Amino acid sequence: MKSKLLCFSFGPRSGISDVRKANEEIGGRPPQKWAEGNKIPMNQDNQNQNNEALRAAQGDFRQAKIAKIVVDRDLCIGAASCVAIAPGVFALDDENKAYVVNENGADNETILLAAQSCPTRAIILFDKDGNQIYP
């Protein structure tokens, strides 16, 4: 089996489609394609249902205000995708671990995108009531 090294760069203008494309490049599959080892073909009806569910979930999230951002230092591997996507919120310390510099350094959608880009899910988001809203 051949191995290849891929390096992706995310910047302030990167979007969720860029992160998804990178995930697919490294062999990741969207959850809807995981079912029964890919035996369920994605047709237009399935895709429309998935898109509606995604829009509903994103709408619910956009209504929730992020009140607290926590970086689990034990999980962080210093990939820095969060820093690339939300440099006003995250930075790397001397140990190459991410930390929060300003919880209000970006809008909710950008902060969510940064958290979703973390390969180890080390970024945890909470609402004002202390409820975990991601992951």
C-alpha positions as CSV (number, residue, x, y, z in Angstrom):
1,M,0.0,0.0,0.0
2,K,1.4,3.3,-1.0
3,S,1.5,6.2,1.4
4,K,1.3,9.8,0.6
5,L,1.7,13.0,2.7
6,L,-0.9,15.6,2.2
7,C,-0.7,19.1,3.7
8,F,-3.7,21.4,3.7
9,S,-3.7,25.1,4.4
10,F,-6.8,26.8,5.8
11,G,-7.1,30.5,6.0
12,P,-9.6,33.2,7.1
13,R,-11.5,32.8,3.9
14,S,-11.7,29.0,4.1
15,G,-15.2,27.5,4.4
16,I,-16.7,24.3,5.5
17,S,-16.5,23.0,1.9
18,D,-12.7,23.4,2.1
19,V,-12.6,21.4,5.3
20,R,-14.9,18.7,3.8
21,K,-12.8,18.5,0.7
22,A,-9.6,18.0,2.8
23,N,-11.4,15.3,4.8
24,E,-12.3,13.5,1.7
25,E,-8.8,13.8,0.3
26,I,-7.4,12.0,3.4
27,G,-9.9,9.2,3.1
28,G,-12.6,10.5,5.4
29,R,-16.2,9.9,4.4
30,P,-19.2,12.0,5.4
31,P,-21.4,10.2,8.0
32,Q,-24.2,9.6,5.6
33,K,-21.9,7.4,3.5
34,W,-20.7,5.3,6.5
35,A,-24.0,3.3,6.7
36,E,-23.4,-0.4,6.2
37,G,-20.0,0.1,4.8
38,N,-21.1,2.3,1.9
39,K,-23.7,-0.3,0.7
40,I,-26.5,2.4,0.7
41,P,-26.1,4.4,-2.5
42,M,-26.7,8.1,-2.1
43,N,-29.5,9.2,-4.4
44,Q,-31.0,12.6,-4.8
45,D,-33.7,12.0,-2.2
46,N,-31.2,10.8,0.4
47,Q,-29.0,13.8,-0.3
48,N,-31.9,16.2,0.0
49,Q,-32.9,14.7,3.3
50,N,-29.3,15.0,4.6
51,N,-29.0,18.6,3.3
52,E,-32.3,19.5,5.1
53,A,-31.1,17.9,8.4
54,L,-27.7,19.8,8.1
55,R,-29.4,23.1,7.5
56,A,-31.7,22.5,10.5
57,A,-28.8,21.6,12.7
58,Q,-26.8,24.6,11.6
59,G,-29.8,26.9,12.2
60,D,-30.2,25.5,15.7
61,F,-26.5,26.2,16.3
62,R,-26.6,29.7,14.9
63,Q,-29.3,30.5,17.4
64,A,-27.1,29.2,20.3
65,K,-24.6,31.8,21.4
66,I,-21.2,30.4,22.2
67,A,-20.4,31.5,25.7
68,K,-17.4,29.3,26.5
69,I,-14.6,27.7,24.4
70,V,-12.4,25.0,26.0
71,V,-9.4,23.4,24.4
72,D,-8.6,20.0,25.8
73,R,-4.8,20.1,26.0
74,D,-4.5,16.4,26.3
75,L,-6.3,15.9,23.0
76,C,-4.7,18.8,21.1
77,I,-1.9,17.8,18.7
78,G,-1.1,21.2,17.4
79,A,-2.5,20.7,13.9
80,A,-3.4,24.5,14.0
81,S,-6.4,24.3,11.7
82,C,-8.3,26.2,14.3
83,V,-5.7,29.0,14.3
84,A,-5.9,29.1,10.5
85,I,-9.6,29.4,10.4
86,A,-10.1,31.6,13.5
87,P,-6.9,33.4,14.2
88,G,-8.7,36.0,16.3
89,V,-9.9,33.2,18.7
90,F,-7.1,30.6,18.8
91,A,-3.3,30.6,18.9
92,L,-0.6,28.1,19.6
93,D,1.5,28.2,22.8
94,D,5.2,27.2,23.2
95,E,4.2,23.6,23.4
96,N,2.3,23.8,20.1
97,K,-1.0,23.4,21.9
98,A,-4.0,25.6,20.9
99,Y,-5.4,28.0,23.4
100,V,-8.2,30.6,23.4
101,V,-7.0,34.2,23.0
102,N,-10.4,35.9,22.6
103,E,-13.7,34.0,22.8
104,N,-15.3,36.9,20.9
105,G,-12.6,37.0,18.2
106,A,-15.0,35.6,15.5
107,D,-18.6,34.9,14.8
108,N,-20.3,31.7,15.9
109,E,-20.2,30.1,12.5
110,T,-16.4,30.7,12.2
111,I,-15.8,29.3,15.7
112,L,-17.8,26.2,14.9
113,L,-15.9,25.7,11.7
114,A,-12.6,26.0,13.6
115,A,-13.8,23.5,16.2
116,Q,-15.0,21.1,13.4
117,S,-11.6,21.3,11.7
118,C,-9.8,19.9,14.7
119,P,-8.7,16.4,13.9
120,T,-8.9,15.2,17.5
121,R,-12.1,17.2,18.5
122,A,-10.1,19.0,21.2
123,I,-12.2,22.1,21.0
124,I,-15.4,22.0,23.1
125,L,-18.1,24.7,22.8
126,F,-20.6,25.6,25.5
127,D,-23.7,27.8,25.5
128,K,-24.6,30.4,28.2
129,D,-26.4,27.7,30.2
130,G,-23.3,25.5,30.3
131,N,-24.7,23.0,27.8
132,Q,-22.1,21.5,25.5
133,I,-23.0,22.4,21.9
134,Y,-20.0,20.9,20.1
135,P,-18.8,18.2,19.7
